[in-house]
Amino acid sequence: MRGRVLILLGMVIILVIVLVFVLMSGGDETGQEGTTETPAVAAETTPLPEELSPRFLDMVEIVVAIQDLPRGIVIPPDGVGVQLWPQEALPEPGNYFTAEELEDVIGQIARTDIPRGMPILARQIVPNLYQIAQTGSDAAALMRAFEDDQPRVAVSIPLDPTGVGQVAYGIQPGDFVDVILSFLYIDVDPTFQTRMPNNVSLITRLETGELSIGAPRQGRPEASTLSPEGVLLSPSEPSQRPRLVTQRTVTNAWVLHVGYFPPGGDIVGATPTPQVIETVPPPGEGGAQQATPQPTATPYMPLIITLAVTPQDALVLTWAVDAQIPITLALRTAGDNSVVATDPVSLDYMIRTYNAQPPVALEFALEPPITSVRRFDIGQLHSFLQQAVGQAAGE
């Protein structure tokens, strides 16, 4: 009897467990169905934006680099492969290689560095080593950055060794500069194209009827009460004083290189060779006679600069150099491409703009007399620097 009760009790417990499991399973299925139905309804009522909708592009199999191909390498079979490429992103027709032309690329020589994953272009490979030299200099390649703006050419101009004309050697490759020119004007005879004043010779007729030409005198004849024949006004100085005018000419000239180019013209990524300086032993160690003098470092004084300018501006710079006109380079702010109109500066401009009127002539003056303004003598500094460079080179 007791055993039957235990069996019935166990069956009741099992039935309860089964009932609970069924109820729980039914609730999960209902929740899952609810969650699965919600996205379906949302998908039907809310369409995807047009920019997120799938788009099928026309793909073309082209030859690409599957490893980095440095300049000058003979392209190996495992260096290139075929990859699908969107047709709308293909290079210009005839400049890439299709899958059927894969064998034509293998064995060619890389004319330039070709990064991995990039299409192989016809202009990037050559069949022989000679054509690699036809890539040209780094300077010509750097000027390609201005293709979308206007054509540029490179022209070199001399620099003032004092550093005054190039911002104290502060100009570096990649900077933009403005070119300032200073002109000295003098008066010349329009026919002779010689410096004024002209020489004047008096012509007289002798008693014999012959004409006599007197000695030439510099000046100009003018009527005067001092003599019925007039007077000859001559200058008090050997030559006329030139008139200085300064004006900005070329703008936004790109500094391509400062100094002379290295052999081969490779300036991109070039690493200067470190200079080995022998250590001088101190006195008492090895004797003073065995000590080698320490080489003196050459001062940084570039004498030439190369600018990338428009073809017309190149003519302006060439004319200035041929005319031996002083050239000053003004460093521009990084990213500033504006062009501001400037007025030529002369003595008249300084007087009108800054009210620098000449002083009134007084009946007294200072002693000693002021004959010049204390200033920086560029000529003496130039001579000093030349002597310093010569002594450094001699050592």
C-alpha positions as CSV (number, residue, x, y, z in Angstrom):
1,M,0.0,0.0,0.0
2,R,2.8,2.3,0.9
3,G,4.6,1.5,-2.3
4,R,1.6,2.4,-4.4
5,V,1.3,5.8,-2.7
6,L,5.0,6.6,-3.5
7,I,4.5,5.6,-7.1
8,L,1.4,7.8,-7.5
9,L,3.3,10.6,-5.8
10,G,6.2,10.3,-8.2
11,M,3.9,10.2,-11.2
12,V,2.2,13.4,-10.0
13,I,5.6,15.1,-9.6
14,I,6.7,14.1,-13.1
15,L,3.4,15.3,-14.5
16,V,3.8,18.6,-12.9
17,I,7.4,19.0,-14.2
18,V,6.2,18.1,-17.7
19,L,3.4,20.6,-17.5
20,V,5.7,23.4,-16.4
21,F,8.2,22.6,-19.2
22,V,5.4,22.7,-21.8
23,L,4.1,26.0,-20.5
24,M,7.6,27.5,-20.5
25,S,8.4,26.2,-24.0
26,G,5.1,27.7,-25.3
27,G,6.0,31.1,-23.9
28,D,9.5,31.2,-25.5
29,E,8.1,30.2,-28.9
30,T,5.5,32.9,-28.6
31,G,8.2,35.5,-27.8
32,Q,10.4,34.3,-30.6
33,E,7.6,34.4,-33.0
34,G,6.8,37.9,-31.9
35,T,10.5,39.0,-32.3
36,T,10.7,37.4,-35.7
37,E,7.5,39.0,-36.9
38,T,8.5,42.5,-35.8
39,P,11.5,43.0,-38.1
40,A,9.5,41.5,-41.0
41,V,6.8,44.1,-40.5
42,A,9.3,46.8,-40.1
43,A,11.0,45.7,-43.3
44,E,7.8,45.8,-45.2
45,T,6.7,49.3,-43.9
46,T,10.2,51.1,-43.8
47,P,12.2,50.7,-47.1
48,L,16.0,51.0,-47.1
49,P,17.5,54.4,-48.1
50,E,18.6,54.6,-51.7
51,E,22.3,55.0,-50.8
52,L,22.1,51.7,-48.8
53,S,20.5,49.6,-51.4
54,P,22.7,47.0,-53.0
55,R,24.4,48.1,-56.3
56,F,26.0,45.9,-58.8
57,L,29.0,47.4,-60.5
58,D,30.6,46.2,-63.8
59,M,33.9,44.5,-62.9
60,V,36.9,44.0,-65.2
61,E,39.8,41.7,-64.5
62,I,43.0,43.7,-64.7
63,V,46.7,43.1,-63.7
64,V,47.7,44.4,-60.3
65,A,50.8,44.2,-58.1
66,I,50.4,41.6,-55.5
67,Q,53.6,42.7,-53.8
68,D,55.6,45.9,-53.6
69,L,57.6,46.3,-56.7
70,P,60.6,48.7,-56.3
71,R,61.9,50.8,-59.1
72,G,64.3,48.8,-61.3
73,I,63.1,45.3,-60.4
74,V,62.4,42.7,-63.0
75,I,58.8,41.8,-62.4
76,P,58.5,38.2,-61.3
77,P,55.6,35.8,-62.0
78,D,54.6,36.0,-58.3
79,G,54.8,39.8,-58.2
80,V,51.6,40.4,-60.3
81,G,48.2,38.9,-60.5
82,V,44.7,39.4,-61.8
83,Q,42.0,41.2,-59.7
84,L,38.5,42.4,-60.3
85,W,38.4,46.2,-60.7
86,P,35.3,48.5,-61.0
87,Q,35.0,49.6,-64.6
88,E,34.2,53.1,-63.6
89,A,37.4,53.4,-61.6
90,L,39.7,52.0,-64.3
91,P,42.6,54.1,-65.6
92,E,42.5,55.7,-69.0
93,P,42.0,53.2,-71.8
94,G,45.1,51.6,-73.1
95,N,47.1,52.4,-70.0
96,Y,46.3,49.2,-68.0
97,F,46.6,45.5,-68.7
98,T,43.8,43.0,-68.8
99,A,43.9,39.4,-67.6
100,E,44.9,38.2,-71.1
101,E,47.9,40.5,-71.0
102,L,49.3,39.1,-67.7
103,E,52.2,37.4,-69.5
104,D,53.2,40.6,-71.2
105,V,53.8,42.2,-67.8
106,I,55.9,39.4,-66.3
107,G,59.6,40.0,-67.1
108,Q,59.2,43.8,-67.6
109,I,61.2,46.3,-65.5
110,A,59.5,48.6,-63.0
111,R,60.2,52.2,-64.1
112,T,58.8,53.6,-60.8
113,D,57.9,52.2,-57.4
114,I,54.6,50.3,-57.7
115,P,52.8,49.7,-54.3
116,R,51.0,46.4,-53.7
117,G,47.4,46.3,-54.8
118,M,47.8,49.0,-57.4
119,P,47.0,48.4,-61.1
120,I,50.1,48.0,-63.4
121,L,50.1,51.0,-65.8
122,A,51.8,51.0,-69.1
123,R,53.9,54.0,-68.2
124,Q,55.2,52.3,-65.1
125,I,57.1,49.4,-66.9
126,V,59.8,49.4,-69.5
127,P,61.4,46.5,-71.4
128,N,65.1,47.6,-70.8
129,L,67.2,49.3,-68.2
130,Y,68.0,52.3,-70.4
131,Q,64.5,53.6,-70.3
132,I,64.6,53.7,-66.5
133,A,66.9,56.7,-66.8
134,Q,64.2,58.5,-68.8
135,T,62.1,59.0,-65.7
136,G,64.1,62.2,-65.3
137,S,65.1,64.2,-62.2
138,D,63.2,64.4,-58.9
139,A,62.8,68.2,-59.5
140,A,60.8,67.6,-62.7
141,A,58.6,65.0,-60.9
142,L,58.0,67.4,-58.0
143,M,56.6,70.1,-60.3
144,R,53.9,67.7,-61.4
145,A,52.0,68.9,-58.3
146,F,51.1,72.0,-60.2
147,E,49.5,70.3,-63.2
148,D,46.0,71.3,-62.2
149,D,47.0,74.9,-61.5
150,Q,49.2,76.2,-64.2
151,P,52.4,74.9,-65.9
152,R,55.6,75.5,-64.0
153,V,59.3,75.5,-65.0
154,A,62.4,75.5,-62.8
155,V,64.9,78.4,-62.9
156,S,67.9,79.0,-60.7
157,I,69.0,82.4,-59.4
158,P,72.0,83.4,-57.4
159,L,71.8,84.3,-53.7
160,D,73.5,87.0,-51.7
161,P,76.2,85.3,-49.6
162,T,75.3,87.6,-46.7
163,G,71.9,86.0,-46.4
164,V,70.0,89.3,-46.4
165,G,68.2,88.5,-49.6
166,Q,67.0,85.1,-48.6
167,V,65.6,85.7,-45.0
168,A,69.0,84.9,-43.4
169,Y,69.1,81.4,-45.0
170,G,65.7,80.6,-43.5
171,I,64.1,79.6,-46.8
172,Q,63.8,75.8,-47.2
173,P,62.6,73.6,-50.1
174,G,58.8,73.5,-50.2
175,D,58.4,77.2,-49.1
176,F,56.7,79.8,-51.2
177,V,58.4,83.1,-51.8
178,D,57.8,86.5,-53.4
179,V,60.5,88.1,-55.5
180,I,61.3,91.7,-54.9
181,L,63.5,93.6,-57.3
182,S,65.2,97.0,-56.9
183,F,65.8,99.2,-59.9
184,L,68.1,102.1,-60.3
185,Y,66.9,104.6,-62.9
186,I,69.0,107.3,-64.6
187,D,68.3,109.8,-67.4
188,V,69.8,108.9,-70.8
189,D,69.8,110.6,-74.2
190,P,67.0,108.9,-76.2
191,T,69.2,108.8,-79.3
192,F,72.6,108.0,-77.9
193,Q,71.2,105.9,-75.0
194,T,74.0,107.4,-72.9
195,R,74.0,108.9,-69.4
196,M,72.9,112.5,-69.2
197,P,74.0,115.3,-69.3
198,N,75.5,115.3,-72.8
199,N,78.9,116.9,-73.6
200,V,78.5,120.3,-75.3
201,S,81.1,121.7,-77.7
202,L,80.9,125.3,-78.8
203,I,81.1,125.9,-82.6
204,T,82.7,129.1,-83.8
205,R,83.7,130.4,-87.2
206,L,87.2,131.7,-87.6
207,E,88.2,134.8,-89.5
208,T,89.3,132.5,-92.3
209,G,85.8,131.2,-92.6
210,E,86.5,127.8,-91.1
211,L,84.5,126.3,-88.3
212,S,86.2,125.6,-85.1
213,I,84.8,123.0,-82.6
214,G,85.8,123.7,-79.0
215,A,86.7,121.2,-76.4
216,P,83.7,119.1,-75.2
217,R,82.2,120.2,-71.9
218,Q,79.6,118.3,-69.9
219,G,76.5,120.3,-69.2
220,R,73.9,122.3,-70.9
221,P,74.0,125.9,-72.4
222,E,71.6,128.4,-70.9
223,A,71.0,132.1,-71.3
224,S,72.4,134.2,-68.6
225,T,72.9,137.9,-67.7
226,L,76.5,137.1,-66.9
227,S,77.4,136.8,-70.5
228,P,75.7,137.8,-73.7
229,E,76.6,134.4,-75.2
230,G,75.1,132.6,-72.2
231,V,76.7,130.1,-69.8
232,L,77.4,126.3,-69.7
233,L,75.9,124.7,-66.7
234,S,77.9,121.6,-65.6
235,P,77.1,119.0,-63.0
236,S,78.9,119.3,-59.7
237,E,79.3,115.5,-59.5
238,P,81.0,113.1,-62.0
239,S,77.7,111.4,-62.8
240,Q,74.0,111.8,-62.0
241,R,72.5,110.1,-59.0
242,P,70.3,107.1,-59.9
243,R,66.8,106.9,-58.5
244,L,65.9,103.8,-56.6
245,V,62.5,102.0,-57.0
246,T,61.6,98.8,-55.4
247,Q,58.7,96.6,-56.3
248,R,57.4,93.0,-55.8
249,T,57.3,91.2,-59.1
250,V,57.0,87.4,-59.1
251,T,54.6,86.0,-56.5
252,N,54.0,82.5,-55.1
253,A,57.3,81.1,-56.4
254,W,57.7,77.6,-55.1
255,V,61.2,76.8,-53.7
256,L,62.3,73.6,-55.4
257,H,65.8,73.3,-53.9
258,V,68.3,75.4,-52.0
259,G,71.9,75.1,-53.1
260,Y,73.4,72.9,-55.8
261,F,71.7,69.6,-56.7
262,P,73.5,66.4,-55.7
263,P,74.9,64.2,-58.5
264,G,72.0,62.4,-60.1
265,G,69.5,64.9,-59.0
266,D,67.9,62.7,-56.3
267,I,66.6,65.1,-53.7
268,V,63.4,63.2,-52.5
269,G,64.2,61.2,-49.4
270,A,68.0,61.7,-49.7
271,T,69.9,61.2,-46.5
272,P,73.0,63.4,-46.1
273,T,76.2,61.4,-45.5
274,P,77.5,62.0,-41.9
275,Q,80.8,63.7,-41.7
276,V,83.4,61.7,-39.8
277,I,85.5,64.0,-37.5
278,E,88.6,62.6,-35.9
279,T,89.0,63.2,-32.2
280,V,91.9,65.3,-31.3
281,P,93.8,63.7,-28.4
282,P,94.3,66.0,-25.4
283,P,97.7,67.4,-24.7
284,G,100.1,64.9,-23.0
285,E,98.5,61.8,-24.7
286,G,100.5,60.9,-27.7
287,G,102.3,64.2,-28.0
288,A,101.3,67.5,-29.6
289,Q,103.1,66.5,-32.9
290,Q,100.8,63.4,-33.3
291,A,97.6,65.3,-32.8
292,T,95.6,65.9,-36.0
293,P,93.7,69.2,-36.2
294,Q,90.0,68.9,-36.1
295,P,88.4,69.9,-39.4
296,T,86.4,73.1,-39.4
297,A,82.7,72.8,-40.4
298,T,81.9,74.7,-43.6
299,P,79.4,77.5,-42.9
300,Y,75.9,77.0,-44.4
301,M,76.0,79.5,-47.2
302,P,74.1,78.4,-50.3
303,L,74.9,80.5,-53.3
304,I,72.0,79.4,-55.6
305,I,68.3,78.6,-55.3
306,T,65.9,76.9,-57.7
307,L,62.4,78.2,-58.0
308,A,59.4,76.6,-59.8
309,V,57.5,79.5,-61.5
310,T,55.3,80.1,-64.5
311,P,57.1,80.3,-67.9
312,Q,56.5,84.1,-68.0
313,D,57.9,84.6,-64.5
314,A,61.0,82.5,-65.5
315,L,61.7,85.2,-68.1
316,V,61.3,87.9,-65.5
317,L,63.9,86.2,-63.2
318,T,66.3,85.5,-66.1
319,W,66.1,89.2,-67.2
320,A,66.8,90.3,-63.6
321,V,69.8,88.1,-63.4
322,D,71.1,89.2,-66.8
323,A,70.5,92.9,-65.8
324,Q,72.4,92.3,-62.5
325,I,69.5,93.6,-60.5
326,P,69.5,92.9,-56.7
327,I,67.0,90.1,-55.9
328,T,65.3,89.8,-52.6
329,L,63.2,86.8,-51.6
330,A,60.3,87.3,-49.2
331,L,59.1,84.2,-47.4
332,R,55.3,83.7,-47.5
333,T,53.1,82.3,-44.8
334,A,52.4,78.6,-45.2
335,G,49.1,78.1,-47.1
336,D,48.8,81.7,-48.1
337,N,48.1,81.9,-51.9
338,S,46.7,85.4,-51.9
339,V,48.1,88.1,-54.2
340,V,47.9,91.7,-52.7
341,A,48.5,94.6,-55.0
342,T,51.6,96.6,-54.0
343,D,52.8,100.1,-55.0
344,P,56.4,100.7,-56.1
345,V,58.4,102.3,-53.4
346,S,60.6,105.3,-54.2
347,L,61.8,108.4,-52.4
348,D,58.6,110.1,-53.5
349,Y,56.5,107.2,-52.1
350,M,58.3,107.5,-48.7
351,I,57.7,111.2,-48.5
352,R,54.0,111.0,-49.5
353,T,53.2,107.9,-47.4
354,Y,55.2,108.6,-44.2
355,N,55.3,112.4,-44.4
356,A,59.1,112.2,-44.5
357,Q,59.5,115.8,-45.7
358,P,62.9,117.4,-46.1
359,P,63.9,119.5,-43.1
360,V,64.1,123.3,-43.2
361,A,67.5,124.7,-44.0
362,L,68.7,126.4,-40.8
363,E,71.4,129.0,-40.2
364,F,73.3,126.5,-38.0
365,A,74.3,122.8,-38.1
366,L,75.9,120.1,-36.0
367,E,79.6,119.5,-35.7
368,P,81.0,117.1,-36.8
369,P,78.8,117.2,-39.9
370,I,76.3,114.3,-40.5
371,T,77.3,113.0,-44.0
372,S,75.8,109.5,-43.8
373,V,73.4,107.5,-41.6
374,R,74.9,104.8,-39.4
375,R,73.8,101.6,-41.0
376,F,74.7,98.0,-41.7
377,D,77.4,98.0,-44.4
378,I,76.5,95.1,-46.6
379,G,79.7,95.5,-48.7
380,Q,82.0,95.1,-45.7
381,L,80.1,92.1,-44.4
382,H,80.3,90.5,-47.9
383,S,84.1,90.9,-48.0
384,F,84.4,89.6,-44.4
385,L,82.3,86.5,-45.2
386,Q,84.4,85.8,-48.4
387,Q,87.6,86.0,-46.3
388,A,86.1,83.7,-43.7
389,V,85.0,81.1,-46.3
390,G,88.4,81.3,-47.9
391,Q,90.2,80.7,-44.6
392,A,87.9,77.8,-43.7
393,A,88.6,76.2,-47.1
394,G,92.3,76.7,-46.7
395,E,92.3,75.0,-43.4
